[in-house]
Amino acid sequence: MTWRNLELTYPELSRQERSRLHRQIIYSTVRQAFEMLHIWTHPQKENLARLRECHGLDLWDAALARGQGVIMVAPHFGNWELLKQYMSNLRPATLMSLMYRSTNSAMLDGFLQLVRSADNVHQVRADGMAVRQLFKVLKNGGAIGLLADQQPKIGEGVFAPFFGIEALTMTLVQRLAERTGATVLYGWCERMSPNLEFALYVERADPAVADPDPLIAATALNTGIERIARRDPTQYQWTYKRYSLRPPGSNEHNPYKLERPVR
């Protein structure tokens, strides 16, 4: 999966360069899994001490002070669980609503619910009531967090460029921001060293993420996420079929499926 994604998103690399990057990503992905487990199973105070640098926190404080809500867009980059812990407890202590998708494992779902319940977080299951709940939070001046680089269901997004390839992209950020006037920020925790040391970053999103045109908004959203991923491709999650759905009428095939030779 990772190799195929690199073929799609970094076509300019030679096979040798891609192989080197692929090895680095696999190593980083394994490390990331252990880092997540560490965050879930250790005291919050100990986890937050892992942050060596914090940048852009004034943007978060100013956005909350506006009283029109904050949408924190977090890509699958670095350690998003540490980001969640910090932003929901210390800047300032604000209840953050997070939308999540259920996994195929009831046991894993239960574990994630348990470890996340210790944080100042309201978990919103991605179902028919989720959007209404998120609108309510923003209307009340609250904060929500979204992992916005996941492929949505058909009908819940538009196709927009991501690493130069059309990808079905959620329009939820655009709908929430346009209708509530909420501030949209990007947030991520980037690994600084192999010793569980991180730097936290908050940046303001391009205002175009709230454009009335869903395509313009989705393109702006993806541009911001791609820029973060390119900071260090080894820390981005490449084990996901981001391009499995193709634009209607494009005659493109799922790039993750091998075509059988015609006999």
N, C-alpha and C positions, 0 to 999 in steps of 0.2 A: 504493500500500500504506500509506504513512504517513498519507495523508489519511483513508483508511477507518478505520484504527486510531484516529485522533483523533476521528472521528465516533462510534465505539463507546465510547471511554473518557472523552471529555470532551463529553458531549452538552449540557452546560449552556452551552458557549461559543457565541457568535454566529458567523455565518459569517465576519465580519471578524476576530474574535478568533482563530478557528481558522486562517484564512489566514495571519495574522501568525505564529502559533506554528508552522504548517507550514513557512513559509520559514525560520524560525530553526532548526528541526530539520534541514532539508535541508542548510543551511549547516554545522551542527554535525556532521552525519553525514559529510560530505565531509572536514571537518577531522579527525574521529576516524580516518578511514581513513589519512590521511597521518601522524597521530600514531602509529598502530599500526606503520606501515611504518618510521617513524623508530626506534621502540623495537626492532624486529626487526633493524635494520641498523646500530645504533650500539653502542659498548661499554657494558657493563652499568654501569660506574662513572659514565659520563656520563648514562645514563638515570636512575639513582637520585638523581643530583644535582638532577633536576627536581622532586623532592618537597620542597615548602617547609614542609609541616606534616604531622605524624603524630599521630593520636588513637586511644586505646584499645589501644595495643600491650601494655599490662600484662595485658589480657584474654587475648591470644595466649600470652604467656609463662606465665601462670597455668594456662591450659588444657593446655599441653604438660607442665607440671610435675605435673599430676594423673596423667599416665601412662595415661589411658584413651582417648587419641586426640582429634583435633580435626577437625571438618568445617567448612571455610571455604566458605560459600555466597556466591558472587559473581554479582550480576545483570549483564546486559549494559548497564552504565552506566559512563560515563567511560572510563577506560583499564584494562581488566582484565589486559592483558598486563604493565603496569607493576606492578600489584598482585602478580601472580604472581612477578615477578622479585624484588621486595622481600621478600615473606613467605618465599620459599624460600631466601633467601641471607643475610638479615641478622637475622632475629628468632626465634630464633638460626638458624644455618645448619642447616636441617632439610630432609631430602629430602621433598618434597611430591609426592604422587601426584595426577595430574589425569586425569579421565576426559574423553575427547573423541570426537566423532563424525567419521567420515570424510566428506570432501567428495566431490563428484562429479568432482573433478579429481585424478588421480594426481600431477600436477605440483605442485598447490597443497599436497596432503598432504605430499609430499616436502619442500617448502619450509618448511612449518610444523614438521615434525619436525626439520629442520636448525636453524632459528633457535631453537627451544625447547630443543634438546639442550644448549645452552651454559648453561642455567639448572640449578639443583639440583632437577630435576623428573623424576619417573618418569611417563611418559605411558601411560595405560591406554585402549586402544581399547574403545569401547562395544559389546561383543559378549557372548556367553554366559558368558565367563569373567570379565568385568569386576567384577561384584558380589562374587564370591568373592575377587578380588584386593584390593578395597577393604576388605572385612571383615578380611582378614588384616593389612592396614596398620594399621587402627584397633585391632585386638586387640593389636598390638605397640606401641601408644602413639604411632603416627605421625600424620601430617597428610594430609588429602586436600582437594582443591578441586573444587567443582562449580558449573557455570553452571546454576542450578536454575530459570531462567525459560523454558527451552525446552519445547516441547510434546512429551511422550513418546509412545511407541507405545501403541495401545489395549491394555489389560491391564497397563500399567506405571504407571498413575496413576489418579486420581479427579478428578471435576469439582468445582472449588471456586472461589469468587468471586475475580476479579482485576480491579480497577477496576470492580467492580459487575457483571461478566459472568462466567458460568460458563466456566471454562477447564480443559481437561485438564491436571492438575498432577502432576508426578512424586511418587511415594511413596518413592523411594530414600532421600531424606534421613531420613524417618521410620523406615524399616526399619533403616538403619545406626545411627542414634542410639539407637533403642529397644533394639536387641540388644547394642550394645557399651557404652552409657553414655557415648559420646563427647560432648564439648562442641560445640555448634553455634554458630558465629559468622558474622555478616555482614561482608563486607569489600568496599571499593570505593575507587577513586582518582578523585577529582572534579577536573575542570579548574577552575583558579582564574583563569586569564587566557589570552589568545590566544598567549602566549609559551611554551608547553609547560611550564607550571607547574601542579603538582598538589598536592592535599591527600589524604592517606591516612586512611581511617577504618576502625576495627574496632569492632563492637558485638555484644553477646551477643544471640542470638536468643531469642524467647519460648520457654520450656520446652515449650509446647504443640506445637512442631514435632516432638517425640518422643512425642506422645500415642498410645496404642494404637489409637485410632480414626483411621483414615487421613484421613477428611474433616476432623476437627478439626485434625490435623497439617498437612494441605495448606492449609487456610484460614489458619492461623497463618503458614505459610511465605510464602504470597502476600501477606499483610498487610504483612510486613516488607519484601518486595521492592517492593511498591507504594509504601510510605512512602519508600524510597530514591529510586525513580523520580520521585516528586512533588517531591523537593528541587529538581530542575532538569529538567523534562521534555525540554529540548532535548538533554540528554546521554544520554537513554535510547535504546535501539535500537528504533525503531518500524517497521523495514522487514521485519518478520517476521509470518507468518500465525499469530498466537498463538491465534486462536479458530476455526480452520478445522474442527476436529472439534467436534460438538455432542452434548449429552447424549442418550443413547438414550431414545426415547419422547417427546422434547421437541417433535418436529415442527419444530424449527428448521433452517434451511438454512445452508449455509456462507456467512457474511456477505461473503466476498470474491468470490463468484460472482454475476455480474449475472443476474437472472432475465429470461428471454426473454418478451416480451409474448405473451399468448394471442391467437391469430388465429381 
